[in-house]
Amino acid sequence: MDVKIEPSWKTILKEEFSKDYFLKLTVSIKQEYASHTCYPPGKLIFNAFNLCPFNEVKVVIIGQDPYHEPEQAMGLSFSVPEKTTIPPSLVNIYKEIADDLGKPIPTSGNLTRWAEQGVLLLNATLTVRAHEANSHQKLGWGIFTDAVIQALSREKDHLVFMLWGGFARSKKVFIDTTKHYVLESVHPSPLSANRGGWFGQHQFTRCNQYLEQQGIVKIDW
């Protein structure tokens, strides 16, 4: 696995790429992709970083694991390629945006346009074996993505972290809440969202209000 990642990220994370755990992770991922069907395609493993340079990050949305069925994972949390059925969690995200901001619900689940505006769509684990959720969770990705969150918290100011569900909320320990805005809620999956705590939170309005208060261009959700 060649680390083909946008230059500003390469600079920020250069120490991580030389650490033992990352070198072992690289070997493991190469073996996995050589012997199994894995997602996303190799060239999209660092898609979230390549579409959203470090210097341009405004918002961080943390997912857990890539989609593990064909034609879904594209290296952006919650996002699927054009013409792919929109997953239930993203349907609920879109419903909340529609209710919150009065925007029509998109027909595409491709969130590239968010990434290009400064939304880092970060999965904690960046790869997965086909049909096996969380199958790469113990390979070392979590160490890497925790370091990403810590670097963002340390090096930048006035980010919005959107932490949805218990797993994402566990990452709050890596965030300096004195200089960043953290929005927490239940996960948008139907199981969680339908119990309450997802709909009606106005997270997208609150995010944009904070950005504008800091003199930062808001996100067109």
N, C-alpha and C positions, 0 to 999 in steps of 0.2 A: 504494500500500500504506500504509494508516494503521497506525501503530504502536500497536495497542491491546494494551497489556501491563500486567500487574498493577502497582499503584502502587509497591511497594517496589523492583521491578526498574526501573521508570521513573526512580526517583530515583538508583539506583546507576549506571545506564547512560546517564544524560542526556547526558553529553559525547559518547558514541559516536553517539547519534542525530543530532547536529549536525555530525559530521565529514564531510568531502567524500566519502570512500569509501562511507559509509552513504547519503548522498543519491543517489549514483550507483547504488548497489545498489537503492534504492527504485525509481528510474526503470526499471532493468533488469527487476526483478521484475514491475512493473506491465505492462511490454511483453510479457514472457513469458506472463503469465496471460491477457493480452488476445488473444494470437495463437496460443497453444498450450494443450493440456490439460496442466495442471501439478498436482502434489500437494505437500503436503496441500491441502485446500480453504483458501482465503484466511483464513477465520476461525480456522483451527487452526494457522497458521504459528508462533504464539507459545504454543501450547498447553502446552508443558513449563513455561514460565514462569508462565502463568496458573494452572495447577494446583498449582504448588509455589512460593510466594512466597519471595523471597530470605531473609527472616528465618526461614524454616522449613526451609531446606535442611539435610539431614544427610548425604546420600549423593549422589555424582555418578557417573552411568554415561554414558560417552561413546560415541556411535555415529558413523558416518561420513556417511550419506546417507539420506534418506527412501526408503521403498519406492516403486518407480516403476510399479507396476501398479494397476489400479482397485481401490477399496475397501480399500486397505491402509494408506496413510500417514495418521496422525492427529496428527502433531506431537510424538510421544513416541518416542524411540529404542527399537527392538526391539518396539514395541507395535502391535497391529492391533485394529480395532473388533470388537465382539461379533459372533459368528457368521461371522467370517472365518477361513479356514484358518490355523492357527498356523504361522508360518514355521519352517524348519529350525533356525535359530540359537536362536530362542526355545524350541523343543522341547528343545534341549540345555541351555538355561538351566534350564528346568523339571525336566529329569532330574537335573541336579546339585543343585538345591534339594531334590528328593525324596530323593536319596541322602544329602545333607548334613544335612538337618533332619527327615527322615522325614515330610514333608508329601505329601499326594496331589497328583498332577499335575493342574493346572486344565484345564478344557475350553474356557476362553476365553483368547485372547491379549491381552485388553485390560488394560494395566498402569496404568490410571488410579488404582487403589487404592494402588499403590506411590507414584505422584506425590503423592497426597494425604497420604501419611505423611512426606513430606520427601525423596523420591528424585527428583533432577533428571535426567530422561531426555533428555539433550542430544545432538542430532545436530550435528556440526560444520558441516554444510550444512543449512539449514532447508527448502529447497524443491528440487524436481526436475521436469524435463520428463517427461511420460508415456513409458514404455518406454525411457528413455535414462538409465541409471545415471550419476551424477556430472555430469550435464549443466549443473548450476548451480554446480559446485564453484569455478569461477574468477570468479564474479560479485562476490565480496567477503564472502560469509558467514563464511569462515574467519577473517578479521580480526575480525569481530564476536564469534564464539564463542570465539576465543582471549582476547579482552578479558573475556568472561564468566568464563572459567576463572581468569584473573588476578585479577579482582575478588573472586571467591569465596575464592581463596587469601589475598588480602591482607586482606579485611575480616572474614573469619570464622575461627573456630578449631575444631579437632577435627572436620573433615569426613573422610569416607571417599571416596576417589576409586577407582573400579573401572575399570581400564584394560585392555581386552580386545583383544588383537591389536596389530600393529605401529603402525597408524595412531593408535589411542587412546594407546598408550604413548609416542608422540612428543610428546604434550601434557604429559608429566611435567615438562618444562622450565619450565612456567608455574606449577608447584605448589611451595609451600614445604613440603618434606617434614619440616621440623623441628617443624611444628605440625599437620600433617595426616597421615592414614594412607592410604598408597597400596597398593592390591592390584593386582598385575599378573598377567596370564596370556595364553595364546593366545586367539584369537577363538573364540567358541562355534559358529561355522559348522561344518558336518560335515567339510569339507575340512581345517580346522585341528584341530578337537576330536578327531577320530578318530586323529590322529597322536600324541596325548598332550599333556598339559599343561593340559587344561581340566577333565576329570573328576577328582574326588578331591582338589581343592584346598581344599575347605571354606571357600570365600570368604565365604559367607553367614553361617556361624557366626563366622568371624573378624571380619567386619564388625560383627555384633551384639555380640560380646564387647568390641570396642573402644568402641562407643557406650556400652555399659553402664558400662565403666570410667571414662568421662568424665561419667557421670551423665545420659546422654541416653537417652531411650526408644528401644528397639530397633525394627527394622523387622519387621513381620509379612509375611514373604515368601510 
